[in-house]
Amino acid sequence: MGHARPVVRVVLIAAALIAPFFFTIGITSFIALIAAAASPSAPLAVGIIVDALYWTKAAYPYPLGTFAGALLTAAAFMVHSFIETRIMRV
Amino acid sequence: MATFSSMKKRRYFRRNALIAAPSFSMGVALFTIVVVVLGFRALLPEPFLRATAPLLAVGTALSGFFADLRAQFADTSLLRRERDDLMREKDSLARENLAFVAKIEDLTQFLGKEPAPPLGIIAGILTRPPESPYDTLVIAAGATSGVSPGMRVLAPGGTPLGFVETAFTSIARVTLYSAPGQSLSAWVGRERVAMTLKGKGGGAFTALVPKDAGVVLGDLVYVAGGGALPVGRVREVGTDLSSPIATLSITPLVNLFSLTWVTLVP
């Protein structure tokens, strides 16, 4: 996706950033996962926005969305670096 | 190499010397957006909620639209049977309710007039689960309507749902009793066995009771507040041969996912 048209990447990332306002957490997570292909930082950004909107300390001991986003982002970075390495080798 | 007009032309985007790769620019842009959102939320929580309230209301409406759309593809015979069962249960409950009202009137005449119940504040819900991944509600009523932190939040019918955690000028945030970490004193079954409800998330609760308390599937769970208010029903009784304690899984009577308004009382 790093070589995809910038418009597609921007649309995917914008959709992921506005998903927490309009969709359930399941659909938001799915869109964030797809946006990770466009930018590995997208899941972390989405997780932080979800927690900024909905998290309070009384509702959950820690901001679960941020942690989940950080995990997905770390996984996306690993996948991206693996794919780029493979392309270099080819 | 010869080039032909039919060949696809490549476009090369000019890149800044400081920011070498497009993916790095996207990361910087995302980082900036996140810092702005977090700063807004931390420093100006009420304007943040007020600014996002219309978007949250649209999201809640969209969720209802998709639920209706899904229902279009549901098995209509199953839906019809479910509707008929619900209509029968509703008629039976209405008759039972009339009997209770008559009983209360007789008792009131015998014992004296009971004090009027406190008036509540009715508030519309801007966002609720499952849009919110946590057991929280954002409601369209705040300090100007008389809402204050600590007020109890009731569903239609008087079922306790949670409490007001933060109240801004025109918006408030509610934490539900079913949020993980929350607990509530309750009773279960006809024997009114005392227990503590622990929030499990998604509107559900767990509780521990003695194994020989006689709690069975389907028993109602009550909390205090103007008598015994039913809040849930026992869905599963988990027992272990080596333990004298049984673990109850309790589902709420109120469907959180379709709430549109709540009542707030002191």
Interface residues (C-beta under 8 A of the other chain):
Chain A: G2 P6 R9 I13 L17 I18 F21 F22 F23 T24 I25 G26 A38 S39 P40 S41 A42 L44 A45 I48 I49 V50 A52 L53 Y54 W55 T56 A58 A59 Y60 P61 L64 G65
Chain B: F13 P22 S23 M26 G27 L30 F31 I33 V34 V37 L38 R41 F48 T52 L55 L56 V58 G59 L62 S63 T127 P130 E131 S132 P133 Y134 D135 T136 E165 T166 R173 T175 L176 A179 P180 G181 Q182 G201
